Amino acid sequence: MEPGTEETHKEHEQPGAAEPQRPSLFKRPRFIIIGSILLVLFTIAGLIWFQHSKSYESTNDAFIDTHTVSIAPQVAGQVLQVPVNDNQLVNAGDLLVQIDPSTLNARLAQAKATVALNQSKLQVAQVELTNAFSQLNSAHAVEAQAQAQATAVEAESKRAEEDVARGRQLRTNNVISPEEFDHLVATARTANANFAAAKKQVAAQHSRLSEATNLVSSARAQIVAAQAQIQQAQADVESARLDVEKTIIVAPMAGRVTKKAIERGAFVAIGQSMMAIVPEQLWVSANFKETQLRYMRPGQHVQIKIDAFPKTNYAAHVDSIQAGSGSFFSLLPPENAVGNYVKVVQRVPVKIVFDSLDPGQLLGPGMSVVPTVNVRDFHWPIWTWILALVMVALVIVWWWNKRATEA
């Protein structure tokens, strides 16, 4: 090894020799360029995020909702058949449950027999009314005849009395003989007796007329009673017929069978829950905070994501907003006037209706969703973007100049 080379090597191996220092990370041009680009991107993203937060309101306290229909019998009896199964899709009018109608059919037949019996009573009452009218007409005629006879006898009695009065005067003057006067008196007595008998006959006929009138009134009352009984019996027939029809329970609307709790051969009571129908009409009940309702109005567009189908976006719109918070209508509403008060942000249910649904995707009430409501179209003015970019540019320039000065 040459002497000069060895000395040079030793100089490099001296412990106090100074090593070249690398520039700071914040002073490197590559870092400054990348940081500037990221700063611009974060600024733009922040402005876009703030703009989106001002235009949309969202909540994860939302679920699919509907009005389920509970199926319960209106008559009691034994179940003959249940042709549906759990989760089966049924149409309106499809048979769900059939109850044994034997007892109800017997009650219907009995009610019909009661109607026929009361109709026969009505016919008898009508015949009795016809007979009563005949008797009444006959009594009227007989009474009129007796009255006429009484009038004639009365006239005869008056004439005989007048003859007696004239005969008495003539006998006083010895114009007629005692025998003739006695004959006039006898005739007058006979006429008076006949008149008295005629009056009794008129009174008797008048009594018969009153009796015939009472018979007519009684027959009319029987007819009214029979008609009322017929109406009641017909109502019983209609009620029994409806009960027979109620033994066949059909689906009131299209939907899916859920919570089936009945089988063939079981005995069901009135009002017993047998199953429920979940209709095809579904909507979303979203519980927004009261601070999110400032710009929310019915008709606004909504984008919905369902947890079960996260890759599908559903279009919907706000249908209505409940007039009151959910806690106000709860089973135990808050009593803020009692004890210490702690303010809690309330939630208000908002009904959101789907614009369309894919029938291939099975949705049901209670499934979790995340609705996003477009409450308004908020946009930054153009000068805001320019000012933000200028400020970012000034920061970048200041940073670059500081690096150059320190260098």
C-alpha positions in Angstrom: 0.0 0.0 0.0 1.3 3.4 -0.9 2.1 5.8 1.9 -0.1 8.6 0.6 -3.1 6.3 0.3 -2.8 5.1 3.8 -2.7 8.6 5.2 -5.8 9.6 3.3 -7.7 6.5 4.6 -6.8 7.3 8.1 -8.0 10.9 7.7 -11.4 9.6 6.7 -11.5 7.2 9.7 -10.9 10.0 12.2 -13.8 10.1 14.8 -14.2 13.9 14.7 -14.8 14.1 11.0 -18.1 16.0 10.1 -20.8 14.0 8.1 -23.0 15.8 5.5 -26.5 16.7 7.0 -29.8 16.0 5.0 -32.4 18.8 4.8 -35.5 18.8 7.1 -38.6 16.9 5.9 -40.6 20.2 5.8 -37.9 21.8 3.7 -37.8 19.2 0.9 -39.4 20.4 -2.3 -41.1 17.1 -2.9 -42.8 17.2 0.5 -43.9 20.8 0.0 -45.4 20.0 -3.4 -47.3 17.0 -2.1 -48.4 18.8 1.0 -49.6 21.7 -1.1 -51.7 19.4 -3.3 -53.1 17.7 -0.2 -53.9 21.0 1.4 -55.8 22.1 -1.7 -57.7 18.8 -1.9 -58.6 18.9 1.9 -59.8 22.4 1.5 -62.0 21.5 -1.4 -63.3 18.4 0.3 -64.1 20.4 3.5 -66.1 22.9 1.5 -67.9 20.2 -0.3 -68.6 18.3 2.9 -69.9 21.5 4.6 -72.1 22.2 1.6 -73.5 18.7 1.7 -74.2 18.9 5.4 -76.2 22.1 4.8 -78.2 20.5 1.9 -79.0 17.1 3.4 -80.3 15.7 6.7 -79.8 12.0 7.6 -80.4 9.7 10.5 -79.8 6.0 11.4 -82.8 6.0 13.7 -85.2 4.8 10.9 -87.1 1.6 10.2 -89.4 0.2 7.6 -93.0 0.5 8.8 -96.5 -0.5 7.8 -100.0 -1.1 9.2 -100.2 -4.8 9.8 -103.7 -6.4 9.8 -104.5 -8.8 12.7 -106.8 -11.6 11.6 -109.3 -12.7 14.3 -112.6 -14.5 14.1 -116.0 -12.8 14.7 -117.6 -16.2 15.6 -116.5 -19.0 17.8 -116.1 -22.6 16.6 -113.8 -25.4 15.5 -111.4 -24.7 12.6 -112.0 -26.9 9.6 -109.0 -25.8 7.4 -106.1 -23.4 7.3 -104.9 -23.4 3.7 -102.1 -20.8 4.2 -98.6 -21.1 5.7 -96.2 -18.8 7.4 -94.7 -16.0 5.1 -97.0 -17.1 2.2 -98.0 -14.3 -0.2 -101.8 -14.0 -0.5 -104.1 -11.9 -2.5 -107.2 -10.0 -1.4 -110.0 -12.5 -1.1 -107.9 -15.6 -0.6 -109.2 -18.1 2.0 -107.3 -17.9 5.2 -109.4 -19.9 7.8 -112.7 -21.8 7.6 -114.6 -22.4 10.8 -117.2 -25.2 11.2 -120.6 -23.6 10.4 -122.9 -26.5 11.6 -124.2 -24.8 14.8 -124.7 -21.5 13.0 -126.5 -23.2 10.1 -128.9 -24.7 12.7 -129.5 -21.3 14.2 -130.1 -19.9 10.7 -132.7 -22.6 10.0 -134.4 -21.9 13.4 -134.6 -18.2 12.6 -136.1 -18.9 9.2 -138.7 -21.1 10.9 -139.5 -18.3 13.3 -140.1 -16.0 10.3 -142.5 -18.5 8.7 -144.4 -18.9 12.0 -144.8 -15.2 12.4 -145.9 -14.8 8.8 -148.7 -17.4 9.4 -149.7 -15.5 12.6 -149.9 -12.4 10.4 -152.1 -14.1 7.9 -154.4 -15.3 10.7 -154.5 -11.7 12.1 -155.4 -10.4 8.7 -158.2 -12.9 8.3 -159.5 -11.9 11.8 -159.3 -8.3 10.7 -161.4 -9.1 7.6 -164.0 -10.9 9.7 -164.1 -8.0 12.2 -164.7 -5.6 9.5 -167.6 -7.7 8.2 -169.1 -7.9 11.7 -168.6 -4.1 12.0 -170.4 -3.4 8.7 -173.2 -5.8 9.7 -173.5 -4.1 13.1 -173.6 -0.7 11.4 -176.5 -1.9 9.1 -178.5 -3.6 11.9 -178.0 -0.5 14.1 -179.2 1.7 11.3 -182.2 -0.5 10.8 -183.0 -0.6 14.5 -182.7 3.2 14.7 -185.1 3.6 11.8 -187.6 1.3 13.4 -187.2 3.2 16.7 -187.9 6.4 14.8 -191.0 5.0 13.3 -192.3 3.6 16.6 -191.5 6.9 18.3 -193.6 8.7 15.7 -196.4 6.1 16.2 -196.2 6.6 20.0 -196.4 10.4 19.7 -199.4 10.1 17.4 -201.1 7.7 19.8 -200.4 10.2 22.7 -201.9 13.0 20.7 -205.0 10.8 19.9 -205.4 10.1 23.6 -205.2 13.8 24.3 -207.9 14.6 21.7 -210.0 11.7 22.8 -209.9 12.9 26.4 -211.3 16.2 25.4 -213.9 14.6 23.2 -214.9 12.3 26.0 -215.3 15.2 28.3 -217.7 16.7 25.8 -219.4 13.3 25.4 -218.5 13.3 21.7 -217.1 9.7 21.8 -218.1 6.7 23.8 -216.0 5.4 26.7 -215.2 2.3 24.7 -213.6 4.4 21.9 -211.6 6.4 24.5 -210.4 3.2 26.1 -209.3 1.9 22.7 -207.3 5.1 22.2 -205.6 4.7 25.6 -204.8 1.0 24.9 -203.3 1.9 21.5 -201.1 4.6 23.1 -199.9 2.2 25.7 -199.0 -0.3 23.0 -197.2 2.3 21.0 -195.2 3.4 24.1 -194.3 -0.2 24.9 -193.2 -0.7 21.3 -191.1 2.5 21.4 -189.4 1.4 24.7 -188.7 -2.0 23.1 -187.2 -0.2 20.0 -184.9 1.9 22.1 -183.7 -1.2 23.9 -183.1 -2.8 20.5 -181.1 0.3 19.4 -179.0 0.1 22.6 -178.3 -3.6 22.0 -177.3 -3.0 18.4 -175.1 -0.1 19.5 -173.4 -2.4 22.0 -172.8 -5.0 19.2 -171.3 -2.2 17.1 -168.9 -1.2 19.9 -167.9 -4.9 20.2 -167.3 -5.2 16.5 -165.2 -2.0 16.6 -163.1 -3.5 19.5 -162.6 -6.6 17.4 -161.3 -4.5 14.5 -158.9 -2.7 16.9 -157.7 -6.0 18.4 -157.2 -7.5 14.9 -155.2 -4.5 13.9 -153.0 -4.7 17.0 -152.4 -8.4 16.3 -151.3 -7.5 12.8 -148.9 -4.8 14.1 -147.5 -7.3 16.6 -147.1 -10.0 14.0 -145.3 -7.6 11.7 -143.0 -6.6 14.5 -142.3 -10.2 15.2 -141.6 -10.9 11.6 -139.1 -8.0 11.4 -137.4 -9.2 14.5 -137.2 -12.8 13.1 -135.9 -11.4 9.8 -133.2 -9.5 11.7 -132.3 -12.8 13.4 -132.2 -14.5 10.1 -129.9 -11.8 8.7 -127.7 -12.0 11.8 -127.5 -15.8 11.6 -126.7 -15.6 7.8 -123.9 -13.1 8.5 -122.5 -15.4 11.2 -122.5 -18.3 8.7 -120.6 -16.1 6.2 -118.1 -15.1 8.9 -117.0 -18.7 9.3 -115.1 -18.2 6.0 -112.3 -15.8 6.7 -110.5 -14.3 3.7 -107.6 -12.0 3.3 -108.7 -8.3 3.4 -105.7 -7.2 1.3 -102.7 -8.6 -0.5 -99.7 -9.3 1.7 -97.7 -11.9 3.5 -98.9 -14.2 6.3 -97.0 -13.7 9.5 -97.4 -14.8 13.2 -99.6 -17.7 12.2 -100.9 -19.2 15.5 -103.8 -21.5 14.4 -104.1 -25.0 13.0 -106.8 -27.3 11.8 -109.0 -28.8 14.6 -108.3 -26.0 17.1 -111.2 -24.2 18.7 -111.1 -20.4 18.3 -113.0 -17.8 20.3 -114.2 -14.4 19.2 -111.4 -12.0 18.9 -108.6 -14.5 19.2 -105.6 -13.6 17.1 -104.9 -16.2 14.5 -102.4 -14.5 12.2 -101.4 -11.2 10.8 -101.1 -9.9 7.2 -98.2 -7.6 6.3 -99.4 -5.6 3.3 -97.3 -4.6 0.3 -97.6 -0.9 1.1 -94.4 -0.1 3.1 -92.9 3.2 4.1 -90.1 4.4 6.4 -90.6 5.9 9.8 -87.5 8.1 10.4 -87.0 9.7 13.8 -85.1 12.9 13.1 -83.8 15.2 15.8 -86.0 18.3 16.2 -82.9 20.4 15.2 -82.9 18.7 11.8 -86.5 19.7 10.9 -85.8 23.4 10.2 -85.9 23.1 6.4 -87.7 19.7 6.1 -91.0 19.8 4.2 -93.4 17.2 2.7 -92.5 16.3 -0.9 -88.7 16.6 -0.6 -86.6 14.0 -2.3 -85.1 11.2 -0.1 -82.4 8.7 -0.8 -82.7 5.5 1.3 -80.2 2.8 2.0 -81.4 -0.4 3.6 -79.0 -2.4 5.8 -80.1 -5.6 4.2 -79.3 -4.4 0.7 -76.4 -1.9 1.2 -75.6 -1.6 -2.5 -79.1 -0.5 -3.6 -80.3 3.1 -3.3 -84.1 3.6 -3.1 -85.8 6.8 -4.2 -88.5 8.1 -1.9 -90.1 11.4 -0.7 -91.2 12.9 2.5 -94.9 12.3 3.0 -95.6 13.9 6.3 -94.2 15.0 9.6 -95.8 14.0 12.9 -97.3 16.9 14.9 -95.4 16.2 18.1 -92.4 14.3 19.3 -92.4 10.6 19.9 -91.9 10.9 23.6 -95.1 13.0 23.9 -97.2 10.1 22.6 -95.4 7.4 24.5 -97.0 5.3 27.2 -95.4 7.4 29.9 -95.0 10.9 28.6 -92.4 13.1 30.3 -93.5 15.3 33.2 -91.0 18.2 32.9 -92.7 20.2 35.6 -91.8 17.6 38.2 -88.3 17.4 39.8 -85.1 18.5 38.1 -85.3 19.3 34.4 -82.6 18.1 32.0 -83.1 19.3 28.4 -82.9 16.4 25.9 -83.1 16.8 22.1 -86.4 15.3 21.1 -87.0 13.1 18.0 -89.9 13.6 15.7 -91.2 10.8 13.5 -91.2 11.6 9.8 -93.1 9.4 7.3 -91.2 8.7 4.1 -92.9 6.9 1.2 -91.0 4.9 -1.4 -91.4 6.0 -5.0 -90.9 2.4 -6.2 -89.9 -1.0 -4.8 -88.3 -4.0 -6.3 -90.7 -6.9 -5.7 -87.7 -9.3 -5.9 -86.3 -7.9 -2.7 -88.2 -9.0 0.4 -88.7 -6.1 2.7 -90.6 -6.1 5.9 -91.4 -3.8 8.8 -88.7 -3.3 11.4 -85.8 -3.4 9.0 -83.1 -0.8 9.6 -82.6 2.0 7.0 -80.7 5.2 6.6 -82.7 8.0 4.9 -81.0 11.1 3.5 -83.4 14.0 2.9 -82.5 16.8 0.4 -83.8 19.6 2.6 -82.4 22.4 0.4 -79.9 23.2 -2.4 -77.1 25.0 -0.6 -74.2 26.1 -2.7 -71.1 28.1 -1.8 -70.9 31.4 -3.8 -68.0 31.5 -6.3 -66.2 34.1 -4.3 -66.0 31.6 -1.4 -64.1 29.1 -3.6 -61.8 31.8 -4.9 -61.1 33.2 -1.4 -60.4 29.7 -0.1 -58.0 28.9 -2.9 -56.3 32.2 -2.6 -55.7 31.6 1.2 -54.3 28.2 0.4 -52.1 29.7 -2.2 -50.8 32.3 0.2 -50.0 29.6 2.8 -48.1 27.6 0.2 -46.2 30.7 -1.0 -45.3 31.7 2.6 -44.2 28.1 3.3 -42.0 28.1 0.1 -40.5 31.6 0.9 -39.7 30.5 4.5 -37.9 27.4 3.2 -35.9 29.5 0.7 -34.9 32.0 3.5 -33.8 29.3 5.8 -31.9 27.7 3.1 
